């Protein structure tokens, strides 16, 4: 199993955050308050969900989730931690598509995800699957609004020109992704 890099943590009042928010090579995505879930589909499209330690999430029902065979999605399962949003799977990354590891730039991986999620997907178990929002400007305003609504715990900044960084261990730190805290 491959793991994407864990974002380096920064604070919303830091000069580093302000600098990245003005750089057109960086975008921001809400970091939902949920559990990390990796969805991996096998050759026939059967999906298994894993946590960030590689343990199968047996309580997470994957029936009815449809993604192409041999595809590996990175998501956040929002269930109990968030008061305003329940039973939602927010997809924010793709590591493999149709059996090919996606080493390409973040912008290319995002385009593949946008094609996969051109319509809202709801599983047979009632879990809503959606692609995470993306902001290309005014990061602090989006962060403040969503945080005040108590639906997110932070932002993840991504460098859109960066290549995919991954490892065989979950402790790998990425420097092309930044997690913004309060």
C-alpha positions as CSV (number, residue, x, y, z in Angstrom):
1,X,0.0,0.0,0.0
2,X,1.2,3.5,-0.8
3,X,0.7,6.5,1.4
4,X,0.6,10.2,0.3
5,X,2.8,12.5,2.3
6,X,1.4,14.0,5.5
7,X,1.1,17.8,5.3
8,X,3.5,19.9,7.3
9,X,1.5,22.0,9.8
10,X,1.5,25.8,9.8
11,X,-0.7,28.4,11.5
12,X,-3.1,30.8,9.7
13,X,-1.4,33.9,11.2
14,X,2.0,32.9,10.0
15,X,3.9,34.9,7.3
16,X,4.4,31.6,5.5
17,X,0.7,31.0,5.1
18,X,0.1,34.6,3.9
19,X,3.0,34.2,1.4
20,X,1.5,30.9,0.0
21,X,-2.0,32.4,-0.2
22,X,-0.7,35.0,-2.6
23,X,1.2,32.5,-4.7
24,X,-0.8,31.3,-7.8
25,X,1.0,27.9,-7.7
26,X,-0.8,27.1,-4.4
27,X,-4.5,26.2,-3.8
28,X,-6.4,25.6,-0.6
29,X,-8.9,22.8,0.3
30,X,-10.9,22.4,3.5
31,X,-9.6,19.8,5.9
32,X,-12.7,18.2,7.3
33,X,-12.9,16.9,10.8
34,X,-13.2,13.2,10.2
35,X,-11.2,10.1,9.6
36,X,-8.7,9.6,6.8
37,X,-9.9,6.8,4.5
38,X,-8.1,5.3,1.6
39,X,-10.5,3.6,-0.9
40,X,-8.8,0.9,-3.1
41,X,-10.8,-0.9,-5.8
42,X,-9.6,-4.3,-7.0
43,X,-9.7,-5.7,-10.5
44,X,-13.5,-6.3,-10.5
45,X,-14.2,-2.9,-8.7
46,X,-14.8,-4.3,-5.2
47,X,-13.7,-1.5,-2.8
48,X,-11.8,-1.9,0.5
49,X,-11.4,1.1,2.8
50,X,-8.3,1.5,4.9
51,X,-7.2,4.0,7.6
52,X,-3.9,5.8,7.6
53,X,-2.2,2.9,9.3
54,X,-3.3,0.4,6.7
55,X,-6.0,-1.2,8.8
56,X,-9.2,-2.2,7.0
57,X,-12.1,-0.1,8.1
58,X,-14.6,-2.9,8.4
59,X,-17.3,-0.6,9.9
60,X,-17.2,1.6,6.8
61,X,-19.7,0.1,4.3
62,X,-18.4,0.4,0.8
63,X,-21.3,-1.3,-1.0
64,X,-22.6,0.9,-3.7
65,X,-19.5,3.0,-4.0
66,X,-18.5,3.0,-7.7
67,X,-15.0,3.9,-8.8
68,X,-13.0,2.4,-11.7
69,X,-11.2,-0.9,-11.0
70,X,-7.6,-0.5,-9.7
71,X,-8.2,3.0,-8.5
72,X,-7.0,4.4,-5.2
73,X,-8.6,7.4,-3.6
74,X,-7.6,9.5,-0.6
75,X,-10.6,10.8,1.4
76,X,-12.0,12.0,4.7
77,X,-15.0,10.2,6.2
78,X,-17.1,12.8,8.1
79,X,-19.3,11.0,10.5
80,X,-19.2,11.7,14.2
81,X,-16.7,14.5,14.8
82,X,-18.5,17.2,12.9
83,X,-21.9,18.5,14.2
84,X,-23.2,20.1,11.0
85,X,-22.3,17.4,8.4
86,X,-22.8,13.6,8.7
87,X,-22.4,10.6,6.6
88,X,-20.2,12.2,3.9
89,X,-17.1,11.0,2.2
90,X,-15.0,13.9,0.9
91,X,-12.4,12.8,-1.7
92,X,-9.3,15.0,-2.0
93,X,-6.7,12.9,-3.7
94,X,-6.1,10.1,-6.2
95,X,-3.0,8.0,-6.1
96,X,-3.8,5.4,-8.7
97,X,-6.2,5.3,-11.6
98,X,-7.0,2.3,-13.7
99,X,-3.9,0.5,-12.4
100,X,-1.5,3.3,-13.0
101,X,0.2,5.2,-10.2
102,X,-0.3,8.9,-10.9
103,X,3.1,10.5,-10.5
104,X,2.0,13.6,-12.4
105,X,1.3,17.1,-11.3
106,X,-1.4,17.9,-8.8
107,X,-3.4,19.8,-11.5
108,X,-3.5,16.6,-13.6
109,X,-4.7,14.4,-10.7
110,X,-7.3,17.0,-9.9
111,X,-8.6,16.9,-13.5
112,X,-9.1,13.1,-13.2
113,X,-11.0,13.5,-10.0
114,X,-13.2,16.2,-11.5
115,X,-14.1,13.8,-14.3
116,X,-14.9,11.0,-11.8
117,X,-17.1,13.4,-9.7
118,X,-18.9,15.3,-12.5
119,X,-22.1,14.2,-10.7
120,X,-22.8,13.9,-7.0
121,X,-22.4,10.3,-6.0
122,X,-24.5,8.6,-3.2
123,X,-23.8,5.1,-2.2
124,X,-26.4,2.4,-1.7
125,X,-25.8,2.8,2.1
126,X,-26.6,6.5,1.9
127,X,-23.1,7.9,2.2
128,X,-22.7,11.0,0.0
129,X,-19.4,11.1,-1.9
130,X,-18.1,14.4,-3.1
131,X,-15.0,16.0,-4.4
132,X,-13.4,18.5,-1.9
133,X,-13.9,22.2,-2.7
134,X,-10.8,24.1,-3.9
135,X,-10.0,27.8,-3.5
136,X,-7.3,29.6,-5.6
137,X,-7.5,32.9,-3.7
138,X,-8.6,34.5,-0.5
139,X,-7.6,31.5,1.6
140,X,-8.0,33.2,5.0
141,X,-11.6,34.3,4.3
142,X,-12.6,30.8,3.3
143,X,-10.8,29.3,6.3
144,X,-12.4,31.7,8.7
145,X,-16.0,31.2,7.3
146,X,-15.8,27.4,7.3
147,X,-14.1,27.2,10.7
148,X,-16.7,29.4,12.2
149,X,-19.5,27.2,10.8
150,X,-17.7,24.3,12.6
151,X,-17.5,22.1,9.6
152,X,-13.7,22.0,9.1
153,X,-10.6,21.8,11.3
154,X,-8.3,23.6,9.0
155,X,-7.1,24.0,5.4
156,X,-4.7,21.9,3.3
157,X,-2.6,24.0,0.9
158,X,-1.4,22.1,-2.2
159,X,1.2,23.2,-4.7
160,X,-0.5,22.5,-8.1
161,X,2.7,22.1,-10.0
162,X,4.1,19.5,-7.6
163,X,4.6,15.9,-8.5
164,X,2.9,13.2,-6.3
165,X,4.9,12.4,-3.2
166,X,4.2,9.1,-1.6
167,X,5.9,6.4,0.5
168,X,5.3,2.9,1.8
169,X,5.0,4.3,5.3
170,X,2.3,6.6,6.6
171,X,4.7,8.9,8.5
172,X,6.2,10.5,5.4
173,X,6.1,14.3,5.5
174,X,5.3,16.3,2.4
175,X,6.6,19.7,1.6
176,X,4.2,20.4,-1.3
177,X,1.2,20.1,1.1
178,X,0.7,22.3,4.2
179,X,-2.0,21.8,6.8
180,X,-3.2,25.1,8.2
181,X,-4.4,25.2,11.8
182,X,-6.1,28.0,13.8
